Amino acid sequence: MTAVELPSVAPEVTAALVEDLSPRLRKRLDAAVAKLAARPVRRDGDTVTIAVDDETELRLHAPGGVVATADAIRCGCLLAPACVHRAAAACAAPTADPAPEPATAPEPTPYTDNLPDAPAETASPAERTAAGALWSAGAAVLEAGVDGAGAVAQAALLRAAHTARLRSLPRAAGAAVSVVALLRAARAGDPSYRTADLVTALAELLGTAHRVGTATGPELAAVKGRARRPYTPDGSLRLYGLFTEPVVTDSGHGGARTWVAGPDGRLFTAGDVAPGGAGRAVGVADRAVRLGDSALTHRELGRAGLAVSGATVSPDGRLGAGKGVKAVSAKGVAWTEPPLAALWEPPPSQQVARALGSASPDTDPFGGGDDLLFLDVELLGAVKESGGICLLARCDGGIAVRLTVADDDPALAHRDNLMLLATAPGTRLRIIGRLVPALHPRLTLLACSHPTGEGTIDLGFDRLGRADLPAPGAAPPPVPYEPGGFGDHSPLHLLARRVDQTVPAGRAALGILGDVSAESHRLRRAGLPTAADLLTALRASAGRRARDPFGRLLPADTDGFATHWLAAARYVSAVSDALCVAAWEPR
């Protein structure tokens, strides 16, 4: 059994089941989760049944795909309902997303002329208490590390997340749920897990929880965030197809997402994603898009057009497919023709700054796709990296960009297409990719113009052949790649690796480090004195343990250590973003 096969469980249900366990059963919970994950599972309508052993079954009733109450998890063992199995099943299952907010009409702007300024809004005592609980739960995870943050620590985060959501703090609550999902992936050995993702999620959780108590006015509104909203009406839309990409998620879902653009350059998506993985993604690409009366498949829409009336759009640009939506096929345009050609006009550095800005939770741009880059490039050839081979290309301003595959699954065409393009140096292409924040220009390659200049290629679905490449000798010789720039040689990694090391092993990993004065000296010599100070303070906080009058060690200062770690993580993120933008500046 895997967590993918289980229905989602509301976070408050998981928290309640763990909290009801006796101290003895809490100690056995992690082992019970691991044992349950190996047991057979079957589904019958809204009920999923797990064979706890040869004679005992555990049932999860999930109408609508979500276990919403603790009573919906029933176990047939002799100790039920006070057994460990119910809590273990909840901890093994994915955490349910909150229901979207109901759509409401915008409130009229009150008349404020000639009135004295109202005091800036501040967080209420209940909101500050909820944020404090999130901070404490996050700091405990940082103290213990991945290895020590088992089901009990995760349940504390889910309880704090549920309370925060009730107190209108959806941003912090969402960050806590993300941390739990990543902790589970890390502890399960999920190959898609990346420590960097958990570092980012923990920094977001701690940073947001801290700012709730200090922010006021508009800043407080951004820190609180907003709950997921449903689709809202957007009138009539004339849309032009861009490309279609496979969608394969860590949770085992698969499908396709087609990107289209409006006359003003605003991006929208039409998707079809459901359980099934990469195999389903390949099949969905040739299915009709579920939008109005259009008979276009996803692949066809990526090269055609669409006229939509009664359109509904989600905040991230997804097109709704409700009964009132009418859509008919229309003529598409080439990437070199308006309005699509305008997407390639901004310089690369401006596009990168936009993409990095859209990644900040403080921003809430309408429409998705802000992490997409639209570039004209000349292929230079393959380059070996520690993680494999990437394709090197040169874009405007002499910028050398490393193009990588979006997904290595052999069922998809990404890897084969990239390796084939690497054999055609000098070829000029118009490409679409997704920014990968790094100290050098880097993006995942999603689509490109056909090497012959006729049409476009969806690199996850369409497979290029050697006949599609320019004839040998027809393209000019490529310019040699010459790496350079401060980012390629920055010692920022000396601080970044200490920030990262804390997450898997906890505070103790830094506490046993020796003197870091040599690393601090290197940072100062490179013009990063703040990084040097943060590294020194982080190491000192990790190793600091006070004693009582009898010489016994007192509990560690988890809040103090979390504060130092958060400052270092935020600094690394900010400097990395600045170096990323600088790397995309013309040479």
KOLBA-952157 format. One record per residue (C-alpha): residue in one letter; x negated, y negated, z. Coordinates in steps of 0.02 Angstrom, whole numbers, padded with zeros to 5 digits, always signed. Layout:
<rs>
AXYZ ...
</rs>
This chain:
<rs>
M+00000+00000+00000 T-00055-00178-00033 A+00014-00344+00028 V+00067-00380-00151 E+00200-00243-00141 L+00278-00313+00018 P+00407-00453+00019 S+00354-00623+00084 V+00381-00654+00269 A+00427-00824+00342 P+00281-00891+00446 E+00388-00912+00603 V+00439-00729+00592 T+00258-00669+00590 A+00214-00787+00733 A+00361-00729+00840 L+00324-00544+00816 V+00141-00566+00864 E+00183-00675+01014 D+00304-00542+01079 L+00167-00410+01085 S+00088-00362+01251 P-00097-00406+01275 R-00141-00222+01251 L-00050-00212+01083 R-00124-00376+01023 K-00297-00297+01039 R-00237-00156+00927 L-00152-00267+00798 D-00296-00285+00673 A-00322-00098+00669 A-00136-00072+00646 V-00133-00192+00499 A-00276-00098+00415 K-00194+00070+00446 L-00026+00013+00381 A-00107-00053+00222 A-00155+00125+00176 R+00020+00198+00197 P+00144+00235+00054 V+00277+00107+00016 R+00436+00110-00087 R+00567-00018-00135 D+00755+00004-00144 G+00841-00158-00193 D+00809-00289-00060 T+00733-00162+00061 V+00552-00107+00065 T+00509+00050+00165 I+00337+00094+00233 A+00297+00271+00291 V+00211+00238+00458 D+00179+00425+00473 D+00259+00586+00414 E+00410+00561+00527 T+00424+00373+00553 E+00477+00237+00431 L+00474+00048+00444 R+00596-00056+00342 L+00586-00238+00286 H+00751-00312+00227 A+00717-00460+00114 P+00870-00533+00026 G+00804-00649-00106 G+00629-00579-00084 V+00597-00659+00087 V+00604-00585+00262 A+00685-00729+00354 T+00715-00658+00529 A+00623-00542+00648 D+00774-00426+00653 A+00750-00393+00467 I+00595-00288+00509 R+00648-00125+00591 C+00539+00020+00646 G+00594+00198+00684 C+00459+00239+00811 L+00498+00276+00994 L+00424+00110+01055 A+00525+00000+00938 P+00565-00142+00942 A+00417-00174+01059 C+00295-00078+00947 V+00145-00145+00853 H+00208-00087+00682 R+00332-00229+00654 A+00202-00363+00686 A+00073-00268+00582 A+00192-00262+00433 A+00225-00449+00446 C+00038-00485+00454 A+00005-00374+00302 A+00137-00462+00196 P+00116-00627+00103 T+00175-00784+00190 A+00335-00855+00116 D+00337-01028+00041 P+00457-01153+00119 A+00620-01188+00031 P+00614-01345-00077 E+00689-01506-00015 P+00860-01548-00084 A+00856-01681-00217 T+00911-01849-00154 A+00939-02014-00238 P+00806-02146-00205 E+00851-02264-00066 P+00877-02446-00115 T+00737-02564-00071 P+00793-02674+00074 Y+00787-02863+00060 T+00630-02922+00149 D+00600-03100+00086 N+00564-03227+00225 L+00571-03090+00357 P+00427-03061+00478 D+00316-02912+00440 A+00378-02755+00526 P+00253-02660+00632 A+00164-02522+00537 E+00238-02350+00559 T+00143-02235+00675 A+00158-02050+00712 S+00287-02003+00843 P+00235-01909+01001 A+00313-01749+00930 E+00213-01768+00769 R+00051-01797+00864 T+00085-01644+00972 A+00116-01537+00817 A-00043-01603+00736 G-00139-01566+00895 A-00081-01385+00892 L-00139-01369+00712 W-00308-01444+00758 S-00330-01322+00903 A-00282-01172+00797 G-00399-01227+00656 A-00542-01260+00777 A-00519-01086+00851 V-00537-01010+00677 L-00695-01111+00648 E-00763-01055+00817 A-00731-00870+00782 G-00767-00865+00596 V-00683-00747+00472 D-00740-00592+00566 G-00660-00652+00728 A-00503-00734+00656 G-00390-00582+00653 A-00202-00566+00654 V-00180-00652+00823 A-00277-00807+00770 Q-00182-00809+00606 A-00015-00799+00697 A-00065-00950+00801 L-00096-01045+00640 L+00072-00991+00569 R+00163-01043+00728 A+00077-01213+00722 A+00119-01227+00536 H+00303-01191+00568 T+00311-01321+00706 A+00222-01448+00597 R+00347-01421+00457 L+00491-01449+00577 R+00406-01612+00629 S+00397-01671+00447 L+00211-01635+00423 P+00219-01526+00266 R+00044-01567+00206 A-00042-01505+00364 A+00076-01357+00375 G+00036-01307+00196 A-00151-01318+00233 A-00130-01201+00382 V-00036-01073+00277 S-00174-01083+00145 V-00306-01048+00278 V-00209-00894+00334 A-00196-00829+00156 L-00383-00852+00128 L-00427-00771+00295 R-00326-00619+00246 A-00410-00611+00076 A-00582-00624+00156 R-00549-00491+00286 A-00473-00374+00155 G-00625-00388+00042 D-00525-00466-00099 P-00649-00489-00245 S-00567-00654-00291 Y-00604-00730-00120 R-00730-00873-00116 T-00801-00947+00043 A-00795-01119-00038 D-00605-01107-00049 L-00590-01073+00137 V-00712-01214+00177 T-00602-01333+00077 A-00441-01270+00157 L-00511-01282+00335 A-00577-01457+00303 E-00406-01509+00236 L-00318-01434+00387 L-00431-01513+00517 G-00445-01678+00426 T-00258-01697+00402 A-00219-01646+00581 H-00344-01773+00647 R-00279-01915+00538 V-00099-01894+00594 G-00145-01974+00759 T-00242-02120+00682 A-00155-02164+00519 T-00020-02296+00503 G+00097-02361+00369 P+00068-02298+00191 E-00084-02198+00246 L+00022-02103+00371 A+00149-02063+00235 A+00010-01990+00128 V-00059-01891+00275 K+00112-01819+00315 G+00136-01769+00134 R+00302-01718+00062 A+00391-01552+00052 R+00411-01460-00111 R+00546-01542-00216 P+00659-01463-00347 Y+00673-01511-00528 T+00739-01685-00562 P+00825-01752-00720 D+00711-01832-00850 G+00828-01867-00996 S+00776-01827-01174 L+00597-01776-01216 R+00504-01755-01381 L+00363-01634-01346 Y+00210-01579-01446 G+00124-01412-01417 L-00058-01409-01358 F-00106-01230-01311 T-00055-01077-01211 E-00159-00999-01072 P-00143-00835-00977 V-00097-00847-00793 V-00163-00709-00680 T-00149-00744-00493 D-00237-00668-00343 S-00068-00603-00282 G-00049-00488-00433 H+00064-00597-00539 G+00037-00624-00724 G+00111-00722-00868 A+00084-00868-00984 R+00088-01056-00969 T+00111-01165-01122 W+00053-01346-01116 V+00145-01482-01212 A+00128-01670-01216 G+00249-01814-01234 P+00224-01966-01347 D+00146-02060-01200 G+00019-01922-01166 R+00109-01855-01013 L+00081-01667-00996 F+00214-01536-00961 T+00214-01346-00947 A+00332-01205-00988 G+00286-01046-00898 D+00338-00866-00869 V+00248-00786-00721 A+00303-00632-00624 P+00223-00478-00544 G+00119-00384-00672 G-00059-00449-00685 A-00160-00471-00845 G-00062-00338-00940 R+00099-00436-00919 A+00011-00598-00968 V-00037-00524-01138 G+00141-00468-01171 V+00225-00629-01115 A+00127-00734-01239 D+00235-00666-01380 R+00401-00682-01288 A+00522-00824-01317 V+00505-00975-01205 R+00650-00984-01084 L+00705-01159-01124 G+00871-01206-01204 D+00910-01129-01373 S+00731-01126-01433 A+00674-00960-01508 L+00490-01007-01506 T+00369-00890-01419 H+00239-00961-01300 R+00104-00945-01433 E+00214-01031-01562 L+00261-01173-01446 G+00077-01207-01414 R+00062-01257-01598 A+00237-01323-01633 G+00353-01452-01555 L+00512-01461-01454 A+00656-01583-01436 V+00736-01570-01264 S+00893-01655-01199 G+00952-01649-01020 A+00773-01607-00970 T+00730-01570-00789 V+00550-01581-00728 S+00463-01532-00567 P+00339-01651-00484 D+00194-01551-00558 G+00263-01562-00736 R+00351-01393-00753 L+00499-01397-00870 G+00661-01330-00796 A+00768-01204-00888 G+00938-01241-00810 K+01105-01219-00897 G+01117-01403-00941 V+00950-01406-01033 K+00960-01407-01223 A+00804-01375-01327 V+00774-01349-01513 S+00616-01319-01612 A+00532-01468-01692 K+00378-01506-01795 G+00211-01504-01706 V+00056-01608-01744 A-00129-01570-01756 W-00248-01614-01615 T-00323-01746-01730 E-00156-01834-01757 P-00057-01950-01641 P+00004-01933-01508 L-00111-01787-01462 A-00270-01867-01529 A-00260-01998-01390 L-00298-01864-01260 W-00477-01853-01328 E-00509-02041-01327 P-00560-02075-01144 P-00746-02047-01112 P-00793-01888-01019 S-00843-01978-00858 Q-00672-02063-00851 Q-00583-01897-00874 V-00689-01817-00737 A-00652-01959-00616 R-00466-01935-00650 A-00479-01747-00622 L-00571-01767-00458 G-00448-01899-00400 S-00301-01786-00439 A-00377-01651-00329 S-00361-01764-00178 P-00203-01726-00076 D-00182-01913-00048 T-00135-01933-00231 D+00030-01874-00300 P+00029-01905-00487 F+00183-01858-00586 G+00147-01716-00703 G+00014-01582-00703 G-00143-01560-00805 D-00250-01694-00724 D-00391-01567-00706 L-00394-01537-00894 L-00534-01613-00998 F-00520-01650-01184 L-00690-01654-01268 D-00774-01652-01438 V-00929-01543-01427 E-01070-01465-01526 L-01115-01288-01475 L-01296-01261-01423 G-01298-01076-01380 A-01295-00957-01231 V-01378-00995-01064 K-01415-00867-00928 E-01357-00905-00751 S-01361-00808-00589 G-01178-00763-00613 G-01194-00713-00796 I-01198-00802-00963 C-01114-00965-01007 L-01101-01065-01168 L-01196-01228-01178 A-01124-01372-01278 R-01160-01556-01302 C-01022-01686-01294 D-01018-01875-01321 G-01161-01969-01242 G-01281-01823-01257 I-01205-01735-01105 A-01248-01550-01095 V-01094-01455-01033 R-01089-01274-00974 L-00932-01187-01036 T-00877-01032-00938 V-00738-00905-00954 A-00573-00939-00866 D-00545-00754-00826 D-00660-00604-00848 D-00520-00476-00859 P-00557-00367-01012 A-00373-00369-01061 L-00394-00554-01101 A-00498-00627-01242 H-00594-00759-01144 R-00760-00667-01126 D-00768-00595-01303 N-00727-00764-01381 L-00858-00857-01279 M-00994-00731-01322 L-00950-00744-01507 L-00952-00934-01505 A-01124-00926-01423 T-01191-00850-01585 A-01141-01004-01685 P-01252-01148-01625 G-01222-01311-01715 T-01035-01280-01733 R-00930-01432-01690 L-00768-01403-01598 R-00629-01501-01513 I-00598-01413-01347 I-00484-01411-01195 G-00556-01351-01029 R-00527-01359-00843 L-00654-01455-00739 V-00763-01353-00621 P-00833-01478-00492 A-01021-01452-00487 L-01185-01548-00484 H-01196-01522-00673 P-01062-01540-00808 R-00960-01379-00807 L-00786-01323-00859 T-00689-01166-00899 L-00648-01155-01084 L-00462-01134-01121 A-00433-01181-01303 C-00529-01248-01452 S-00505-01300-01632 H-00535-01160-01755 P-00719-01155-01806 T-00666-01176-01988 G-00567-01332-01942 E-00398-01255-01981 G-00283-01238-01830 T-00320-01203-01647 I-00370-01052-01542 D-00295-01002-01374 L-00454-00924-01306 G-00365-00813-01180 F-00251-00733-01310 D-00319-00757-01487 R-00473-00654-01533 L-00601-00731-01649 G-00697-00625-01774 R-00864-00655-01858 A-00771-00704-02015 D-00700-00853-01919 L-00872-00927-01887 P-00962-01046-02006 A-01078-00965-02132 P-01258-00948-02069 G-01360-01101-02107 A-01209-01210-02139 A-01222-01299-01971 P-01365-01416-01921 P-01491-01351-01793 P-01440-01385-01612 V-01531-01506-01498 P-01630-01414-01360 Y-01554-01419-01187 E-01650-01526-01064 P-01579-01518-00887 G-01599-01670-00780 G-01516-01792-00664 F-01520-01814-00476 G-01385-01683-00450 D-01493-01543-00521 H-01625-01574-00389 S-01525-01643-00243 P-01563-01564-00073 L-01381-01586-00024 H-01371-01396-00020 L-01472-01399+00142 L-01319-01470+00231 A-01189-01384+00121 R-01254-01210+00159 R-01242-01240+00346 V-01063-01298+00325 D-01026-01141+00224 Q-01118-01024+00344 T-01004-01074+00487 V-00846-01009+00404 P-00885-00822+00388 A-00982-00803+00552 G-00918-00944+00662 R-01010-01067+00775 A-01130-00931+00834 A-01208-00923+00660 L-01273-01101+00680 G-01307-01082+00865 I-01447-00958+00834 L-01534-01068+00706 G-01703-01135+00752 D-01769-01310+00725 V-01691-01400+00575 S-01809-01549+00578 A-01896-01493+00417 E-01730-01487+00324 S-01679-01654+00397 H-01846-01728+00340 R-01815-01668+00162 L-01644-01749+00162 R-01713-01914+00223 R-01850-01913+00092 A-01717-01887-00042 G-01622-02041+00017 L-01487-01946+00114 P-01512-02005+00294 T-01329-01979+00337 A-01342-01797+00283 A-01496-01778+00393 D-01405-01849+00544 L-01253-01739+00514 L-01360-01583+00500 T-01451-01622+00662 A-01289-01659+00755 L-01204-01502+00687 R-01347-01390+00742 A-01353-01472+00915 S-01165-01452+00938 A-01170-01269+00887 G-01305-01226+01014 R-01241-01333+01157 R-01168-01232+01302 A-01148-01311+01475 R-01160-01213+01639 D-01065-01229+01802 P-01152-01259+01971 F-01180-01071+01986 G-01270-01059+01820 R-01127-00976+01727 L-01092-01025+01547 L-00939-01134+01526 P-00822-01113+01376 A-00891-01187+01216 D-00833-01360+01162 T-00733-01302+01011 D-00658-01474+00981 G-00828-01557+00980 F-00902-01429+00861 A-00751-01441+00745 T-00771-01630+00740 H-00955-01618+00689 W-00918-01482+00561 L-00775-01583+00485 A-00886-01737+00467 A-01019-01634+00379 A-00892-01548+00265 R-00810-01713+00215 Y-00981-01790+00180 V-01034-01643+00070 S-00870-01653-00026 A-00882-01841-00055 V-01064-01838-00111 S-01034-01685-00221 D-00891-01776-00308 A-01001-01929-00335 L-01141-01821-00406 C-01016-01731-00516 V-00954-01894-00593 A-01135-01955-00613 A-01181-01794-00704 W-01050-01835-00837 E-01119-02009-00871 P-01200-02032-01044 R-01385-01994-01049 
</rs>
